[in-house]
Amino acid sequence: MLKDLFYIGLGGALLAKEKVEKELNELVEKGKLNKEEAQKLIDKAKAKGEDEEKEFKSKLKEAIREVLEEMDLATKADIEALNKEKEKKK
């Protein structure tokens, strides 16, 4: 389910990117915007998108951690500690 949500978000972002680029290209063609200004806007939108992606991933990881904690599952650290303890007993 989380994977599906991620792909839906990614698909939406790609569609938005394409639409923004199309609109900016139309403004350039109409002479209302030059290519440098359009590229600056694209770069700014891309940087903002990358920042939002990082924030989304961070929030998603935290949500997954919370779910795993609620399920009371062993973590990688728990398993490693058990393995070390097992090795000491040998």
Number of C-alpha atoms within 10 A of each C-alpha: 6 9 8 9 10 14 12 12 13 13 12 12 14 12 11 12 16 12 12 16 15 12 13 21 17 13 15 16 12 10 10 9 14 14 14 10 12 18 14 11 15 16 12 12 14 13 12 12 14 12 11 12 15 12 12 13 12 12 12 14 12 12 12 13 13 12 12 13 12 9 9 9 10 10 12 9 9 11 11 11 12 12 12 11 11 10 9 8 7 5
